[in-house]
Structures are given as C-alpha cells and as structure tokens.
Amino acid sequence: MPKHIPPYKNTKLPFEERAADLVSLMTVEEKVAQLFHEAPAIERLNIPAYNWWNECLHGVARAGIATVFPQVIGLAASFNAELLANAGGVISDEARAKHHKALKKGKSEKYYGLTFWTPNINIFRDPRWGRGQETYGEDPYLTSRLAVAFIKALQGNDKKYLKIAACAKHFAVHSGPDKARHSFDAKVSEKDLWETYLPAFSAAVIESGVEAVMGAYNRVNGEACCASRRLIKEILRGKWEFKGHFVSDCAAIEDIHKNHAMTKTPEEGAAIAINTGCDLNCCLSQCGDSLRSMKRAIALNMVDEKTVDTALKRLYTTRFRLGMFDPRSKVRYTQIPDKIIDSPEHRELALTASRESMVLLHNNGMLPLRRDRIKSMAVIGPNADNLESLLGNYNGKPSSPVTLLNGIKEGAENKTEINYAKGCEITGDSKQGFDEAIKAAEKSDIIILCMGQSPEIEGEECDVEGEREGLEFPGVQNELIREIKKLGKTTVLIILTGSAMSFENDFDAVLCAWYPGQDGGTAVASVLFGEYNPAGRLPVTFYKDIKGLPPYEDYSMENRTYRYFKGDVLYPFGYGLSYTKFIYSDLFIENDKVKEGEPLRLTVDVKNDGEIDGDEVVQVYIRDVEASCRVPLKQLAGFKRVNLKIGQKKTVTFSIEPKQLMLINEKGEMVFEPGMFEIFVGGTQPGYEQLSSTTQVLKSGFELVV
C-alpha cells in the first residue's frame, strides 16, 4: 500500500486547498504566532521560520551586493514600461538567487525572503513629501502602466509558481505629511478617491495580479487604513475581488489604538484589523506586545478562530505559490544561479536605465561638450562625489558605484583637466569650502555644478531636517551658486534629487539626474559628452514655489499636479529636451466619433529631423471640453518611447481604452458622457510648447456619441 500523503504535501492539489489543510493542523497558539512578519518555525509540521519583510524598490535592498537601478522617480522619468519590465526581471532574478543562497546557509532573517513590499504606487501629489522619490510620480495613468509592467516582471510568467511576491503599497490616500502619518486622517472626496488615489491600485490588483497589498499608516475619512471596511472589504476584496494577502505597514496596527485613538484597548485595535481583513501584522521591532494583544483579543472572543484561519490560508497560499513547500526540482526559479547577482548584463541594464532617466531641462547649445575644445573643467558641489545621492532610499549595495566626479573624469578621457571642489555640504550654513570652489572655477574653462538634495534629508519621516518648507536648494548651495556665477563662465547645473526643485535658470544647461543608481556618474558623463542623447521626461511638475499649492495636509486635488494646477510652473510634467529635433505630422484619428465601450484609435508620424540619433517620448493628452462636472485640465492617456535614427520617420499607434474616456463625477462614479474632446499628441505637455525647441505638439478632436 502506498504511504498516505497529507493534502498539504500533495503538489497536484490547488495551493488554496493545501494551505487550508496545513493551517488546520496547527494549534491556536501556533496559528496566532504566524500572523506576524517574524513567523516562527513549527518543527512538528516541518514549517521553517520565515520573515515576510523584504524590499526591492529599485534593486534588492539591504541584503548585500545587488544591482542598484535609479531611484523609482528616475525610472518613471524614462516613460518606458518595457524598461521597468526588464528591471523587474533582473531584480527578481537576484532576489531568488539571494534567497536560495541564504537558505543553504540556514538564514531566514529579514531581507532574505521572497515576499517584497514593493512597489510604492502612491500618487506624488505634493513635492514636500520625502517619500515621493519612491513613486512613479504625480500621474495615475503613468503610475498604473509602469507599476503593472514592474509587478508582472517581479512575479514572473510561470503558470504555477510565483517568482517573488510583489506588494502594492500604501493603500490608500497616502502621501504625507510623514510626521503625522501615525495619527493623520486624510479627508478625500469620492471624486478624488476614484480619479486619483485608487486607479494604480486597481490596475495592480486587476491587471497584474499583485500578490499582496500593504495598508497605509493614516486614516482615510475616519477609518484606519489597516482596518478600513470601505477600503479592504468593500473595494479591495469586494469590487476588485482581490485574492492575495493584506499586510499592515510596520506598527500601523499598534497605531489604531495608540495614535489614532480609535479603540479603548490595544486588543480592540488588533481585533478590528484582522476582523476587517488585515492578514499580516508587521511590527517595527519585537512583536511581543502585538502578539500578546492578539492572544488576549482571541481569549476575550474579539476574534474567532475562523477569522484567524482565513488570514493564515491567504498567507500560506502565498508561501505555497512561491514553492516554499515543494521540491526544488518542480520550481524553475530555484535554479537561478548566484553568478547572476551583479552580473555584467545586470550592470549594463542599470546603466541603460540611468541614461534613460536623465531629463535635460535647459540647453542653450552648450551641450553636448566637445572634449577637444575644453582644456579644463571644474566639478563643484556637495553631490559631485556623494555616494548616498546615487542610491536613493530602500537600496541595495553596489559593488562598484560611480559618482558624478568619477564618471566625468572617466568621460573626459584624459583630454580635459578636472578641478574638483566640494564647495559646501548639502545642508548647513558653513561656507568654509567656498574659497576652494571659487579657485577651482577660476582656473577652469567650464564649470559643472553638482547640486540638489540627498536621501539623507529627503526620505521616510524626513529623519534629519523635517519636512521641506520650500523647493529651493537646501543649505548654502544657492549662495555658492551665486558666487560661482559672478565669474561669468560657462556653467552647467546637474541636479540630484528625488522630487521637484525650484531655481533661477540662468545656466547654460540644466540636467536633472534624480538619484541615478550605481552607475549614475557614467550616465551623466555620457550625456554631457554626447555619447547618449537624453530623452527623459518629468514625471512630476517643477513648480516655481509652493505658494500656489494648497496646504500639505489638504488631500483635495484642486490646484495640485499638472491635471489641476492653474498657475505658472518652472517646468511642466512630461517635459524634457533632446540634442536632436523631432517633427510630428499626419495625426490621424481613426474613429473621431467614439461610442461607449469602444477604444479611441489614432496614429501619428514622428521624424528625427536633427543631426543625432535619439529617443522621443510620444505623449497623448485628452481634455474634456464639455464636461458636466469638474474634470482635469488635461490628462495623460498614452505614451510610447521610440528610437529614431537621423532622418528616420516612424508611425506610432495608440489605442486609448474606453475607461480613459469616461469621467469620474463628484459621487466617484465612472460615467460615459457624450460630448466633444480635444486631443494632443507630441513630445511634451500641451500648453508648454514654447519651452521646447526639440519637439512639437499636434492638436485634434473627437466626440463621444451615444
């Protein structure tokens, strides 16, 4: 007689059935301990210890050497979903290799699992939010398209097993102020909720099948996000039919009682979270207090065992989908070798991503630089040789990072003398380095200023200096710039930042390089010296100042982002220059009368009319000119990054989905409303064509008809 195989070990059964069987074999004590991110081993069932906490925002984070891509805001600036998919494939390969290497050594601690709390798909609604650098910018459509591509690549294309488990965070309506995030109540209208804050999450769940969703710290309209019946039960699991697991942000369940003051006891806080559908509790440090609260909640009948079982079935289904309880031979992702970590191919893709993220904001013809015409160059500024400003936050450790200074030195090919001076710190009021910087500038033909921010002052809870009060360069950087400008020499500004900045544009050229990743210096140099033609576009608006913005705590979208902001800006969303010129022609709307449920199809010809090969980011914007309620001033509806050789022309095709043509009314309802629309196709946002000498915008129209 063949030996009986327990259902949870039977690889032919559905994962959900196997998970249910395994959970049924646990004691109540064992079950409760599995509800926390540090899940202990259950030796009698051969269940190993597992730590659910891992990060791979733009590379496998905090687990040693890994390929480090540009910070996410820089990846978003590429406007290239295919690039995001390729990066996701590299990251998940390295994640798998690191996980199995750790298992061989008996390691099961934090940052070596296969459940990654990535990506951050919150909308970057206000430039003062330090974590905006982790997002895909201010536009729901751009965020959705890039997130879907990235999540699919992370989770892999195997029909049975997940490569890794991605997690869409932070659900929902979460973008600062970080100082108040543990107690803040984000008040949001139904229109803004469904038009701005939820589309990316909907896409992540419905289109990419994201395995996990993380709740935010704050409340939304009075409900704590990790215990919100509206968000979790009605929308996520109800309307969107989400089948994966829900995890709290770290200590967010504790906040329900401690900081939101929504319950009389910690036990009630723990109970309301799991009863509403939060399956996994992430604790910031040791989970002892939270574990005791959950045990007491069960003992007091605030939580029944069936509810615990439901949460654990979801959690263990994820572990089964990752192949954790199956033979390695059955899970193809277990065969990814260690040698792919930080491989030459991966480093090359990181460099490509860094180059594609570069946004040329201004150029009076000085760039690209000619090595044979420049005898000496000053490289000045606190970000010139700053490793942290390459990496952003939630990052891995690169094996051979290239700072801007080292990249420029290498790019100069010993044909140009490089005179370096730090000049000042990123923050603080010391001018001690000014004299050295001025001397370096005085003996140089051209000056490269490397200014901006650093993840040391821009990040989660803004740990160093607090929330930004303005958009200007911090510390004494502007004073140093003014002193350098007095010399009257050719000056190029390079900005390292994770968010919008404001500055006086009296430079010969300005390049926004974000936090460009491990090979950022090489990428910047390749743009400066003309080996690479920049084509990045701004995924956020660069405002002139914050005076025209609503209060930071106000979550209304009125007068926020390019979709609703009515004032003048320094540089608009979607903007970026090139070293060549693109000509648009023959915009053709295939169906200029569109019925409900039909896509809008269009084509446009784009030609490289300049003297250098390059990429163009073709963007489609629509404007509803007869809407019966408040609608965006314009809205991105499509984008494609295309490469064009000198003189080459390509026909670019778009199909705008029916839901993109519908409006969200004040009740939050998606409505098909007949009427006239304007449509704009070009290389920048309509209304700012005068800023760009390297691209065009064409205008046409169409009508929605019954």
C-alpha positions in Angstrom: 0.0 0.0 0.0 1.4 3.4 -0.9 2.0 5.7 2.0 -0.6 8.4 2.6 0.4 11.8 1.6 -1.1 14.7 3.6 -3.0 17.1 1.3 -0.6 20.0 2.1 2.2 17.9 0.6 0.3 16.9 -2.5 1.7 19.0 -5.3 -1.2 18.1 -7.5 -3.7 19.8 -5.4 -4.6 23.6 -5.6 -2.5 25.8 -3.4 -5.5 27.1 -1.6 -6.5 23.6 -0.6 -3.0 22.7 0.5 -2.8 25.9 2.6 -6.2 25.2 4.3 -5.0 21.7 5.2 -1.7 22.9 6.7 -3.5 25.6 8.7 -6.0 23.0 10.0 -3.1 21.1 11.6 -1.9 24.0 13.7 -2.8 24.7 17.3 -4.4 28.0 18.2 -1.1 29.1 19.8 0.8 28.2 16.6 -1.7 30.0 14.4 -1.5 33.3 16.3 2.3 33.4 16.1 2.1 33.0 12.3 0.1 36.3 11.9 3.3 38.4 12.4 6.0 39.2 9.9 8.5 37.2 12.0 6.8 33.9 11.7 8.5 31.2 13.9 9.2 27.6 12.8 6.6 24.9 13.6 9.0 22.0 13.7 6.4 19.2 14.2 4.9 20.2 10.8 8.3 20.8 9.2 7.4 24.5 8.7 10.6 26.6 8.7 10.8 30.1 10.2 10.0 32.8 7.8 10.4 36.6 7.8 8.0 38.3 5.5 9.8 41.6 5.4 11.8 42.3 2.3 12.3 45.3 -0.1 13.3 45.7 -3.7 12.2 49.2 -4.7 14.8 49.7 -7.3 17.0 46.6 -6.7 17.2 44.0 -3.9 17.6 46.1 -0.8 19.6 45.7 2.4 20.9 42.2 1.6 24.4 43.0 0.5 25.7 43.4 -3.0 23.0 43.9 -5.6 22.4 45.7 -8.8 21.1 49.2 -7.9 18.9 50.9 -10.5 17.9 54.6 -10.4 15.5 55.6 -7.7 11.9 54.9 -8.8 11.2 58.6 -9.6 14.1 58.3 -12.1 12.8 55.1 -13.6 9.4 56.9 -14.0 11.2 59.7 -15.9 12.1 57.1 -18.6 8.4 56.9 -19.6 9.4 53.3 -20.6 7.2 50.4 -19.4 9.5 47.9 -21.2 12.5 49.2 -19.2 10.5 48.7 -16.0 9.7 45.2 -17.0 13.4 44.4 -17.8 14.5 45.9 -14.5 11.9 43.9 -12.7 13.2 40.7 -14.3 16.7 41.5 -13.2 15.6 42.4 -9.6 13.5 39.2 -9.2 16.3 37.0 -10.5 18.7 38.5 -8.0 16.1 38.1 -5.3 15.6 34.4 -6.0 19.4 33.8 -6.1 19.9 35.6 -2.8 17.0 33.7 -1.1 18.3 30.3 -2.1 21.8 31.2 -1.2 20.6 32.2 2.2 18.6 29.0 2.7 21.8 27.0 2.0 23.4 28.9 4.9 20.4 28.4 7.2 19.4 32.0 7.1 15.8 33.1 7.4 16.0 36.6 8.7 14.7 39.8 7.4 15.6 40.8 3.8 16.2 37.3 2.6 12.7 36.1 1.9 10.6 36.1 -1.3 7.8 38.5 -0.2 8.8 42.0 -1.2 7.0 45.1 -0.1 7.3 46.8 -3.4 6.2 48.8 -5.4 5.1 52.1 -3.8 2.3 53.3 -6.1 1.0 56.3 -4.1 0.5 59.4 -6.1 3.2 62.1 -5.6 0.6 64.9 -5.0 2.9 67.3 -3.1 6.6 67.9 -3.6 7.2 68.3 0.1 6.7 64.5 0.6 10.1 63.0 1.2 8.9 59.5 0.0 7.7 60.8 -3.3 11.1 59.6 -4.7 9.8 56.1 -4.2 6.8 56.6 -6.5 6.2 56.8 -10.2 5.2 60.5 -10.0 2.1 62.5 -9.9 0.0 60.9 -12.7 -2.4 58.0 -12.1 -2.1 56.7 -15.7 1.7 56.8 -15.8 1.9 55.2 -12.4 -0.5 52.4 -13.4 1.3 51.5 -16.6 4.8 51.4 -15.1 3.6 49.6 -11.9 1.8 46.9 -13.9 4.9 46.2 -16.0 7.1 46.1 -13.0 4.8 43.9 -10.9 4.3 41.4 -13.7 8.1 41.1 -14.1 8.7 40.7 -10.4 6.2 37.9 -10.1 7.3 36.1 -13.2 5.5 34.3 -16.0 5.3 30.7 -14.7 1.9 29.2 -14.9 2.0 27.7 -11.5 4.6 29.4 -9.2 5.4 33.0 -8.3 9.0 34.2 -8.9 8.6 36.5 -6.0 5.5 38.1 -4.4 5.1 41.8 -5.0 3.1 44.1 -2.8 1.3 47.3 -3.8 1.6 50.0 -1.1 0.4 52.1 0.7 -3.3 51.5 0.4 -4.5 54.2 0.2 -4.6 58.0 0.0 -1.1 58.2 1.5 1.5 60.9 0.6 2.4 62.8 3.7 2.9 64.7 5.9 5.1 61.9 7.2 5.5 63.5 10.6 1.8 63.0 11.3 1.3 59.7 9.4 0.7 57.6 12.5 -2.3 59.8 13.6 -3.4 61.7 10.5 -6.8 61.5 8.9 -6.7 62.1 5.2 -10.0 63.6 4.1 -10.8 62.9 0.5 -13.8 63.4 -1.8 -15.2 60.4 -3.7 -14.2 62.0 -7.0 -10.5 62.4 -5.9 -10.5 59.0 -4.4 -11.6 57.2 -7.6 -10.0 59.6 -10.1 -6.6 60.0 -8.5 -5.8 57.8 -5.5 -7.2 54.4 -6.5 -6.5 53.8 -10.2 -3.0 52.5 -9.7 -4.1 50.1 -7.0 -7.0 48.9 -9.2 -4.5 48.2 -12.0 -2.1 46.4 -9.7 -4.8 44.1 -8.5 -6.9 43.5 -11.6 -4.3 43.7 -14.4 -1.1 42.5 -12.8 -2.5 40.2 -10.1 -0.3 41.6 -7.4 0.0 39.0 -4.6 -0.1 41.4 -1.7 -1.4 44.9 -0.7 0.0 46.9 2.2 -2.2 49.3 4.2 -1.1 52.8 5.0 -0.5 54.3 8.5 -3.0 57.0 8.2 -6.8 57.1 8.4 -8.9 57.8 5.4 -12.2 59.6 6.1 -12.1 58.4 9.6 -11.1 54.8 9.1 -7.6 53.5 9.8 -6.3 52.1 6.5 -5.3 48.8 8.0 -8.8 48.3 9.5 -10.9 50.1 6.9 -14.1 48.3 6.0 -14.5 50.6 3.0 -11.0 50.1 1.6 -10.4 46.5 2.4 -13.8 44.7 2.4 -15.8 46.8 0.0 -13.3 47.9 -2.6 -10.2 45.6 -2.4 -11.8 42.3 -1.7 -15.3 43.2 -2.9 -15.2 45.3 -6.0 -11.8 44.2 -7.2 -12.0 40.6 -6.0 -8.5 40.6 -4.5 -7.5 37.1 -3.5 -4.0 37.7 -2.1 -2.9 38.7 1.4 -3.1 42.1 3.1 -0.2 43.3 5.3 -0.1 46.3 7.6 2.6 48.9 7.4 5.0 48.4 10.2 3.4 49.3 13.6 0.3 50.5 11.8 -1.9 48.1 13.8 -0.5 49.4 17.0 -1.3 52.9 15.8 -5.0 52.1 15.7 -5.2 52.3 19.5 -2.0 54.2 20.4 -2.1 57.1 18.0 -5.4 57.1 16.1 -7.2 56.6 19.5 -9.9 54.6 17.8 -10.2 51.9 20.4 -10.1 51.7 24.2 -7.5 48.9 24.3 -4.7 47.5 22.2 -6.6 44.3 22.0 -9.5 46.0 20.3 -7.1 47.6 17.8 -5.6 44.2 16.9 -9.1 42.7 16.6 -10.6 45.4 14.3 -7.6 45.0 11.9 -7.8 41.2 11.5 -11.6 41.2 11.5 -11.6 43.7 8.7 -9.2 41.6 6.6 -5.6 42.6 7.6 -3.9 39.2 7.5 -0.3 40.0 8.5 0.9 42.3 11.2 4.3 44.0 10.6 5.9 45.2 13.8 8.8 47.7 13.9 10.9 45.8 16.4 10.0 42.8 18.5 6.4 41.7 18.1 5.9 40.7 21.7 3.3 43.4 22.7 1.4 42.9 19.5 1.4 39.1 19.9 0.1 39.4 23.4 -2.6 41.8 22.3 -3.8 39.4 19.6 -3.7 36.5 22.1 -5.9 38.5 24.6 -8.2 39.5 21.8 -8.8 35.9 20.9 -9.2 34.9 24.6 -11.8 37.7 25.0 -13.7 36.5 21.9 -13.0 39.7 20.0 -11.5 37.4 17.2 -12.7 33.9 16.5 -10.5 31.1 15.2 -12.2 31.0 11.8 -11.1 34.6 11.2 -7.5 33.6 12.1 -7.8 30.6 9.8 -8.9 32.8 6.9 -5.9 35.1 7.3 -3.5 32.2 7.6 -4.9 30.5 4.5 -4.2 33.6 2.5 -0.7 33.9 3.9 0.1 30.2 3.4 -1.3 30.3 -0.1 1.3 32.9 -0.9 4.1 30.7 0.5 2.8 27.7 -1.5 2.6 29.8 -4.6 6.3 30.7 -4.1 7.1 27.0 -4.0 8.3 27.0 -0.4 6.9 23.6 0.4 7.6 21.9 -2.9 10.7 20.1 -4.2 13.2 22.4 -5.8 13.1 20.4 -9.0 9.5 21.4 -9.5 10.1 25.2 -9.1 12.2 26.5 -12.0 13.0 29.7 -10.2 15.1 27.8 -7.7 17.6 27.1 -10.4 18.7 30.7 -10.8 22.4 30.7 -10.1 24.3 33.1 -7.7 26.5 34.3 -10.5 23.7 36.4 -12.0 23.9 38.8 -8.9 25.6 42.0 -10.1 26.5 40.4 -13.4 27.8 42.4 -16.3 24.5 42.1 -18.1 22.6 43.5 -15.0 25.1 46.3 -14.6 24.6 47.2 -18.2 20.8 47.4 -17.8 21.3 49.6 -14.7 23.4 52.0 -16.8 20.8 52.0 -19.6 18.1 52.8 -17.0 20.2 55.6 -15.6 20.7 57.1 -19.0 17.0 56.8 -19.9 16.1 58.6 -16.7 18.1 61.8 -17.5 15.9 64.9 -18.1 17.6 67.8 -19.9 15.7 70.8 -18.7 17.6 73.6 -20.4 20.3 73.8 -23.1 21.5 77.0 -24.9 23.5 74.9 -27.2 26.4 74.3 -24.9 25.7 70.6 -24.5 27.0 68.2 -25.6 30.5 69.2 -24.6 33.4 68.9 -27.0 36.5 67.3 -25.3 38.8 68.8 -27.9 37.6 72.3 -27.1 37.8 72.2 -23.3 41.2 72.2 -21.6 40.0 72.4 -18.1 36.7 71.8 -16.2 35.7 72.5 -12.6 33.4 69.9 -11.0 31.9 71.6 -7.9 29.2 70.8 -5.4 28.2 68.6 -2.5 26.7 66.0 -4.8 29.7 65.7 -7.1 31.3 62.9 -5.1 28.4 61.8 -2.9 27.6 58.0 -2.9 24.3 58.4 -1.0 22.9 60.6 -3.6 23.4 57.9 -6.3 21.4 55.4 -4.4 18.2 57.0 -3.0 16.5 55.0 -0.3 15.4 51.4 0.2 18.5 50.5 -1.8 21.0 47.7 -2.2 24.8 47.9 -2.1 26.5 48.3 -5.5 29.9 46.6 -6.0 31.5 49.4 -7.9 29.4 52.7 -7.8 30.5 55.6 -10.0 29.9 59.1 -8.6 29.4 62.1 -10.8 33.0 63.2 -10.3 34.5 59.8 -11.2 32.2 59.5 -14.2 33.1 62.9 -15.5 36.8 62.1 -15.0 36.4 58.9 -16.9 34.3 60.6 -19.6 36.9 63.3 -20.1 39.3 60.6 -21.4 42.4 62.5 -20.0 41.8 65.2 -22.6 40.5 67.7 -20.0 41.9 68.7 -16.7 39.4 68.2 -13.9 39.5 70.6 -10.9 37.2 69.3 -8.1 36.0 71.1 -5.0 33.1 70.1 -2.8 32.3 73.8 -2.0 29.8 73.1 0.8 27.7 70.5 2.4 24.2 69.7 1.2 22.7 71.3 4.3 24.0 73.6 7.0 25.3 77.2 6.9 29.1 76.6 6.6 30.8 78.4 3.8 34.2 77.0 4.6 34.6 75.4 1.2 33.7 78.4 -0.9 37.2 79.7 -1.5 38.4 76.3 -2.7 35.4 76.1 -5.1 36.0 79.6 -6.5 39.7 78.8 -7.1 38.8 75.6 -8.9 36.3 77.6 -11.0 38.7 80.4 -11.8 41.3 78.1 -13.3 38.7 76.2 -15.4 37.2 76.8 -18.8 33.8 75.4 -17.9 32.0 74.8 -14.6 29.9 71.7 -13.7 27.8 72.4 -10.6 26.5 69.2 -8.9 23.8 70.4 -6.5 20.4 69.3 -5.1 19.3 67.0 -2.3 20.2 63.7 -0.7 18.2 60.8 0.7 19.8 61.8 4.0 17.5 64.7 4.2 14.7 63.6 1.8 13.0 60.3 2.8 10.8 58.4 5.1 9.7 60.6 8.0 12.4 63.1 6.9 14.6 61.9 9.7 17.3 64.6 9.5 15.7 68.0 9.0 12.0 67.6 8.8 9.5 68.2 6.0 10.6 70.5 3.2 9.4 74.1 3.6 10.3 75.1 0.1 11.6 73.8 -3.2 14.9 75.6 -3.3 18.4 74.0 -2.9 19.0 73.4 0.8 21.8 74.9 3.0 24.1 77.5 1.4 24.0 75.9 -2.1 22.3 78.9 -3.7 24.9 81.2 -2.2 27.7 79.1 -3.6 26.0 79.1 -7.0 25.8 82.9 -6.9 29.4 83.3 -6.1 30.4 81.0 -8.9 28.1 82.8 -11.4 29.9 86.0 -10.7 32.9 84.6 -12.6 30.8 84.8 -15.8 31.9 81.4 -17.1 30.0 78.8 -18.9 28.1 76.8 -16.2 26.2 73.6 -16.3 23.9 72.6 -13.4 23.3 68.9 -12.6 20.6 68.3 -10.1 20.4 65.2 -8.0 17.0 64.9 -6.3 14.0 62.7 -5.7 11.5 65.5 -6.1 10.8 68.8 -7.8 13.1 71.7 -7.2 13.0 75.4 -8.0 15.9 77.5 -9.0 16.9 80.5 -11.1 17.6 79.3 -14.6 20.5 81.4 -15.7 22.7 78.4 -16.5 23.9 77.4 -19.9 22.4 73.9 -19.4 20.5 72.1 -16.7 20.3 68.3 -16.3 18.1 66.6 -13.8 19.7 63.3 -12.9 17.5 62.2 -9.9 19.2 59.7 -7.7 20.6 57.8 -10.7 21.7 54.5 -9.3 25.0 52.7 -9.2 26.4 53.9 -12.5 25.0 57.4 -12.3 28.3 59.1 -12.9 28.8 57.2 -16.1 25.3 58.0 -17.3 25.7 61.8 -16.5 29.1 61.9 -18.3 27.7 60.1 -21.3 25.0 62.8 -21.6 27.5 65.7 -21.0 29.9 64.5 -23.7 27.3 63.4 -26.2 27.6 59.6 -26.1 24.0 59.5 -25.1 21.1 61.7 -26.2 18.8 62.4 -23.3 15.1 61.8 -23.6 13.8 61.5 -20.1 10.6 63.4 -19.2 9.5 64.9 -15.9 7.0 62.6 -14.0 6.2 65.5 -11.7 5.6 69.2 -12.0 8.5 71.5 -11.2 6.7 74.4 -9.5 8.2 77.9 -9.2 7.5 77.7 -5.4 4.9 76.2 -3.0 2.9 79.4 -2.6 0.3 78.3 -5.1 -0.1 74.9 -3.6 -2.8 74.0 -1.1 -1.8 73.2 2.5 0.3 70.0 2.6 -2.4 68.3 4.8 -5.1 69.0 2.2 -5.8 65.9 0.1 -8.1 67.6 -2.4 -6.6 67.6 -5.9 -7.8 71.1 -6.5 -4.8 73.1 -7.8 -2.5 70.1 -7.5 -0.3 68.4 -10.2 -0.5 69.2 -13.8 -4.0 67.8 -14.0 -5.5 70.6 -11.8 -2.8 73.2 -11.2 -3.7 76.6 -12.7 -0.6 78.6 -12.0 2.7 79.1 -13.9 5.3 76.4 -13.4 9.1 76.3 -13.8 8.9 73.0 -15.9 5.8 71.0 -16.6 5.0 67.3 -16.2 6.1 65.5 -19.3 8.8 68.0 -20.2 12.3 67.2 -21.4 14.7 68.3 -24.1 16.9 66.4 -26.7 20.0 67.0 -28.6 18.0 66.5 -31.8 14.7 67.8 -33.1 11.5 65.8 -33.8 8.8 66.7 -36.3 5.3 65.4 -35.9 2.8 65.0 -38.9 -0.2 63.2 -40.1 -2.1 62.9 -36.8 -5.0 60.6 -37.8 -7.9 59.8 -35.5 -9.3 56.5 -36.9 -12.7 56.9 -35.2 -13.4 60.5 -34.4 -16.9 59.6 -33.2 -16.5 57.1 -30.4 -19.3 55.0 -28.9 -19.4 53.7 -25.3 -17.2 50.7 -24.8 -15.1 51.5 -27.9 -11.4 52.4 -27.8 -10.1 55.6 -29.4 -7.5 54.6 -32.1 -5.0 57.1 -33.5 -1.7 57.2 -35.4 0.9 59.9 -35.8 4.2 60.2 -37.7 7.3 61.2 -35.9 10.6 62.1 -37.7 14.0 62.7 -36.3 14.8 66.0 -38.2 18.1 66.6 -36.4 21.7 65.6 -36.6 22.0 62.9 -33.9 20.1 59.7 -33.2 17.8 59.8 -30.3 14.7 58.7 -28.4 11.4 60.6 -28.4 8.7 60.1 -25.8 5.4 60.5 -27.7 2.7 61.6 -25.3 -1.1 61.7 -25.8 -3.2 64.0 -23.7 -7.0 64.5 -23.7 -9.2 67.3 -22.5 -12.9 67.0 -21.9 -14.3 70.4 -23.1 -18.0 69.8 -22.3 -17.9 68.0 -19.0 -20.8 68.5 -16.6 -18.5 68.4 -13.6 -15.0 69.3 -12.6 -12.5 67.3 -14.7 -8.7 67.5 -15.2 -7.4 70.4 -17.3 -5.7 67.7 -19.4 -4.9 64.1 -18.7 -2.2 61.8 -20.0 -3.9 59.0 -21.9 -0.9 57.3 -23.7 2.9 57.3 -24.1 5.5 55.5 -26.1 9.2 55.9 -26.1 10.6 55.4 -29.6 14.1 55.4 -31.0 14.7 57.3 -34.2 17.9 57.4 -36.3 18.9 60.6 -38.1 16.2 61.3 -40.7 14.1 58.3 -39.7 10.3 58.5 -39.6 8.1 56.1 -37.7 4.3 55.8 -37.4 3.3 55.5 -33.7 0.0 53.9 -32.9 -2.2 54.3 -29.8 -5.4 52.7 -28.6 -7.0 54.7 -25.8 -9.1 52.4 -23.6 -12.8 53.2 -23.1 -12.4 53.8 -19.4 -9.9 56.5 -20.1 -12.6 58.4 -22.0 -15.0 58.3 -19.1 -15.2 60.9 -16.4 -15.4 60.5 -12.6 -18.3 62.5 -11.2 -18.5 64.1 -7.7 -20.0 60.9 -6.4 -17.0 58.9 -7.5 -18.9 57.2 -10.3 -17.4 56.4 -13.7 -19.7 57.9 -16.3 -19.8 57.8 -20.1 -20.8 61.4 -21.0 -21.3 62.3 -24.7 -19.5 65.4 -25.9 -16.5 66.9 -27.5 -12.9 66.3 -26.6 -9.6 67.8 -27.6 -6.6 65.5 -28.1 -3.0 66.5 -28.1 -0.1 64.4 -29.4 3.6 65.4 -29.1 6.8 65.2 -27.1 5.7 67.4 -24.2 2.6 68.5 -22.4 0.3 70.8 -24.4 0.5 74.5 -23.4 4.2 74.5 -22.9 5.4 74.1 -26.5 7.3 77.4 -26.2 9.6 75.9 -23.7 10.8 73.1 -26.0 12.8 73.7 -29.2 13.2 70.0 -29.8 9.7 68.7 -30.2 6.1 69.6 -31.2 2.5 69.1 -30.1 -0.3 68.4 -32.6 -4.0 69.1 -31.8 -7.1 67.4 -33.0 -10.5 66.4 -31.6 -13.0 63.7 -31.3 -16.6 63.2 -30.0 -18.2 60.7 -27.7 -21.6 59.7 -29.1 -24.5 57.6 -27.9 
